[in-house]
Amino acid sequence: MQRGGVSFWYQELGGLPKPRPALDCSISADICIIGAGYTGLWAAYYLKKADSSLNIVIVEEHFAGFGASGRNGGWLSGNFAWEHEKYLSSGTAEQVKAMVEAFHGTVDEVIAAAEMEGINADIHRTQELAIATNAYQFQRLAPELKRLHHWGDHRSRLESEAQLRARIAIPSAKGALVTSGVARVQPAKLVRGLADAVARLGVTIYEATRAHEISKGQVITHKGRVACAVVLKATEGYSAQLPGYERDWLPLNSAQIVTEPLPLELWRDIGWSGAELIGDMAHAYCYCQRTADGRIAVGGRGLPYLLNSKIQPDGRPTAGTISQLRGILARLFPAATHVPLAHAWQGVLGVPRDWCATVGLDPETKIGWAGGYVGVGLTSANLAGRTLRDLVLSEPTALTELPWVNRAVRAWEREPLRWMAVRGLYAMLKAADRAEANGKAHAPHLARLGAWIKSQ
């Protein structure tokens, strides 16, 4: 089994890409974007489509798609993954509902753009199954559906145990929340195809170029200075590595394993013929996909956070993290327990202090940003890229009126307090999940304690 090496998704592509040339002198541009992941690439794509005369450059420390964009679980879900009520501080209930609808529409937007640019990313339209695997999780299904409907999300419905078992063999399943209008994606294929599309439009991507200072009108890298009218910070989970932004978004680890391809007779036993996106109703939830070549990919938090926002660039998960993910595989798909693992890897996602994403542009400094997606970046980055386009071009649109735009969020606590908070949070969530699985009466109290830690 391979560990690290960025992700299995790149192994499937034949290995890591050859980097584009680095910046080797000081230059000028209209717009400089920091980070060549989904957010930076989508922003460049839509800006260049809107105004082909714009001189746009992207500076990237490694290569396009090195971060979460090339490591994620491949869920193009359109989900609103944050607490709706928190956005009422910057918008009305109707605006929050408009934001929910905008996220739903982003699934079609991404698929249409991929088709237009000839990007083959193994995109498969399907459904998402949030499966209840014990009585406590089952009790959360109906209230969650009611909450979604209240905020204008009518893509979801409940599915009974019998209906669920007819499509997939998960022995512990008691029912599910089924969401339509989602898609499975091979994330590295999408981000590499998007990078090529952006380059064809005339955007210069400087790889192996690390930005180490941002200020009004300039980005200073270790290879040279970029003088520009607008700076867009699209570093998401890597933002804590930039001086002055250390406490904006916390880099939370998320890890995955993927099996070798399953034999056809085993797939006949498991079912899963619709390649649905599969998660559960646990507090420390998992995410799974059936890959285009017949593997099972399983993701989860593992070791959630390292002191001082440390990031392991190679993405090599710990043995304990791999063991936890193996446990999820065995619990959900016991028939595949003995299928060898092919790869294990991890990456980081950006988490704001209130666990809610933002996008914006400072009208004075002309420094823009987007991120804090908390694990739903594949969809969020596209909507953020389109919103940044409108903000940069000073075009008030329905997107610029959404309540995540220019929303202020307080900074994370200094170390070691934030390390203690995040590790404590996930300790409580995992303890609650263990208690629920064992039918313990104190499970709800542990879950409420975890929620309280998160809200402080």
N, C-alpha and C positions, 0 to 999 in steps of 0.2 A: 504493500500500500504506500502510495506517495503522500507525503505531508508537505503542506505549504506550496511553494512554487507558484504563488498567487492564487490559482484556483484550478479545479478540474476543467472548467469551461475553456481555459486556454490550452490545456493538454489536449482537449478534443480538437482544437484548431491546429494542432501540430507543434505547440510550444509558444513561448512568449514572442511577441512581435519585435522586429528590428526597430529600434527607436528612430524617429525622425531627427533631423539635425537640431542641435542646441543653438540657442542664441549665442552669438560670439562677439557682439558689439552693442553699443547703445543705439536705440532706434526711436522713431516716433510713430504713433498710431492714433486713430480716433478712439478706439476702445481696446483696452487690454483686459483679458479674462484670465483669472488665475484658477487653474484646474481644468483638465481635459477629461472630466467625467461626464455623465449625462447632463448635469445642470449647465456646465460651461459650454458643452457642445450644442445643446438645444438652444441656448441663448444666442450663440454665434449663428446657428442655422437660421433662426427666425429673423434675427437682425439683418443678416445678409440677404435673405429673401425679400425683406421689406425695403431695403436700400442697398443695392449692389455696389454703390460707390463708397460705402463705409470701409475704412481700412481697419480690419479687426485682426488682432493677434491673440493667441492663447499661449500662456507659459505653463508648463507641466513638469513637475519634479522628476517623474519617472517616464511613463508613456501613457498615451490616451487609453483610458479604461483600466488603469492600474488599481484604483481603489475599489470602493463598493460597487461601482458600475460594472466591473468585470468579475465580481465575486458573489453577487447576491443570489437569492433563491429563485429568480426568474418569474416573480409574480407581477404580472401587469393587471392589477386588481381594480384600480379606480376607487379604492376604499378611502374613506375619511377616518383616519386612524387615531384621531385625537379627541379630547373632550370638547364637544360642541359648545358647552356653556362657557368655556374659557374665552371663546372668540366673541362673546357678547360684550366684552370690555372694549372692543374696537369695531363693533358692528351690530346691526340689528339681527333679530332672529331670521328675518327674510334674507338678509345678506349671508348668514351662515348657511341657510338652505341653498342659496345660489352657489355657494362654494362647494357644497356637497354635489350639486348637479354638475358643476364644472369638472370635478374630479371624475365623475362617471363618464363624461364625454371624452376625457383624455385617453381612455383605452382606444376608442376609434381613431382618435387623432394620431396616436403613435403608430397604429397599424397602417393607417393611410400613408403616413410619411415614409414608413419602411417600404411599402409597396412602390411608392413614387420613386424612391431612391434605389430600388432594386436590392434591398437588404434582405437576405435570407437568414432569419434568426430563429428558425424552428417555431414560429408563432403559431399557436393553436388555440382557437377560441373554445372556451370551456366554461365550467362553473367552479365556484369555490365552495368547499365543504368545511365548515367549522364544526367538528365532531365532538359530541359529548361522550366521554368514555367512563363516566361514573355518575352517580345520582346527583352529586352537588353540581357538576357541570351541566347536567340535564336541566336542573332547576334554573339555570341562567339563560337558557335558550329563549324562552318566551319573553322575559323582560328585555333581553337584548334586541329581539325583533321589534318589540313595541318602541324601544328607544330609537331604532333606525327609522321606523316609519314616522315617528314624530318629527324627525329632522329631514324628512323628504326623501329618504332612501327607500324606494319601493322595489328594489331589485331582488330582495331577499324573501325567503319563505322557510317554513319549518318542514322537515322531512322526518318521518317516523323511523323507528328501528327497522321495521320490515322493509320499507322503501329503500333505506340506506343499504341494507344487506343485499338487496337485489342488484346493486351496482358495484359494491366493493366489500370484500371480506375482511372486516376489522372486528375481531371477536368481542371486544369490550364495548363496541359502539351501541349507544342507546338512542341515538337520534342526531340530527344535525341542523344547523342553520345553513341553507343553501343560497348562494348569491350568484346570479347570472351576470352576463356581460363582462367577464374577465377573460384573461388569456395567459397561456404559458409561453415563456420566452427563454431562449438561450442567451443569457445576458452579455457574454463576451462577443458573440456574433453581432448583437445589436449595437453595442458601443463601438466596436471596430468599424462596422459599416457606417455608422453615423459620423465617425471621425473622417473616414474617406469622403463621405458626402460633403462635409463641411470644407475639407481641403479643396474639393472640386469647385466649390463656390468661390474660392479665392481667399479663404481664411488661412493664415499661416499658423501652424501649430509648432511651437518650439518645445521639444521634449528634452529630458535630462537638464532642465533649467528650473532651479529652485528660487522662488520668490521669497525674500527674507525681510522686505520692508514695503509697506503700502502707505501712501499718503496722497493728499489731493494732487492730482495731475501726474502721478508717477508710480511706477512699480520698479523697485530695485531688486535685481536678481544677482546671483553670484557670478553671472556671465556678462552683465551689462544692465543699463537702465532703459526702461520703456517710458517715454514721455507720452501722455495721453490725456484726452479730455474726460474720459470715463473709465473707471476701474470697476470690474465686477468680480467679487470674491465668490468663487464656486468650489470651495474646498470642503464643504460639508463636514464629515467626520474628522478630517485632517486640519480643521480650522485651529485647533488648540496648538498646532505646531508653528503658527504665525505669531511673531511678537506683537503684543497688544491685544490679541484675541484669545488668549489662553483659557479664559473662563467663560467664553460665549457659549460654546457647544462642547459637551463632553463626548469623547470618543468611546462609544459602547461597543464591546466585542460581540460579534455574532459568528457562529461557526457552522460548518456543514460537513457531512460525509456523503459519499455516493458509492453505491455498490457497483460491482461488475454487472453486465447485462444479465437479466433473469431469463432462464429458459422459458419457451413458450408454454410448456405444461404448467409451470408455476404461475405464469400470468393468467392462465385459464382458471386456476384455483383462486387467485386474488381478485380477479375482475379488473376494475379500474380502467375499463376500455375507453372511457371518455377523457382520460388524462386530466382529471379534475385537480385543481390546487387543493391540497389537504392541510388543514391545521386542526387545532383542538381548542376547547374552551378552558384550557388550563390558565392559571394566572401567569406562569412563565411558559408561554405558549411555544409551539413548534410550527414549522412550515415544511411542507414536503411537495415534491413534484415527481411525476413519472416522465423521465426524459424521452426525447425523440428516439433514442436508440435502446430503450427498454431497460433503463436503470431506475433505481429509487434514490432520490436525493432527499436528505433529511437535515433540517437546520434548527438551531436553537441557540440560547445565550451562552451556555458553558461558563467560563470564567468571565464575568461581565465587564470588569474594568480594572486597569492597572494604575498603580499610584503615579501621580504627576502626569496623567494623560499619556502614558507611554504607549507607543504603538509598535507592534512587531511587523515590519514591512513585508517580510516573506510570508506571513500568514500561517505560521506553523502552530496548530492548536496543541494544547497540553494533552497528555494521556488521559487525564481525568475528564476533560471535555469530550474527547472521542468516546470514552466509556459511557458518558451520559447520552450522547447521540445514538450510540449502539442500543442503549436501553430503550430509547424512543422507538427505534426501528423494530426492536423485538416486541414491544408492547402493541404497536399498531399493526405490524405485519409479521407475526410470528412465523409464517410460512417462509419468509425470506431471511430468517435469522442466520442461517448457515451459508448464505451467499457472501462470498468474500467482498471486502471493501476495496475500492480502487483508489480512493483519494480522500483526504481530509484537509480542510483549509479554514481560514477565518479572515475577517476583515472588520472594519469599524464603521459605525453609522453615527450621525450627529444627533445629540440629544440636548435640547435647550433646558433651562431650569424648570420651565413649566410643562415640558414634554409636548410642546405644540410648535409646528413649523412656521417659518416666516419667510417673506421675500420683501425686498425693498430697495430704495435708492435715496440716499441723502441728497436733498436738493442743493445743499451748500458745497459739499466736497465732491459730489458726483461719484461717490463710492457706493456701489450696489452689492447686494448679497442675496443668497437664497440657500435654505437648508434647514437643518433640524428636523429631518423627515421622520425620524424615529422608526425606520424600517420599511417605509413604503416609498422609497425614493424612485423606483422605476417609473411610477406614474407621476409622482409629485414633481420630479425634475422637469418633465415636459411642460406641465402647467406653469412652473416657475420660469422656465425659459421664455415662454410666450408672454408672461407678465413682465419680465425684465425688458423684453423688446418694447412693450408699450410704455414702460416707465422711462427708458432711455430716450425714446423718440418723443417723449412728452405728449403722448396721445392718450387722453382719458378714455378708457374703455370699460366695459363690464368687468374685465379682469382686474383693472387697477382699483376697482371699488370693492373687491372682496376683502373680508376682514383680516386676512393674514398679511395684507400689504402694510409695510412700515409699522408693524406691531412691535412695541418695545417689550423686551423680556429682561428680567434682572439676571445678573451674572451668577454663575455657580460659586459656592463657597470655596474658600482656599483649602489647600490640603493641610492636614489629612481629613478634614471634615467631609469633603465630597467623596473621597474614597470610602469612608465609613458609611456615608449615607447610601451610596449605590450598592456596596456589598451587603449592607444591612437590608436594603430593600429586596434584593434578589434572594437573600437567605430566607426572608419572611415569605416571599411568594413561593419559593420551592418547598418550604416547610408546609405551607398551606396546601400545595398540590399533593404532597405525600400524605398529609392527614386526610384529605378528601378521598384519595385512592384507597385508604384503609378504613374509610367510613367513620372517622373520629369526630366526636361532637365538637371539639374545639377548632375545627377547620375554619369556620367562618370568622372566628376571632383573629386567627393568624392572617387571613386575607385582609381584614379591615385594618390590622396593624400595618401591613405592607402598603395599603392604599394611603394610610395616614402619613407614613414616611415619605411617600412619593409626592404628597400634596404640600409638604412643609416648605 
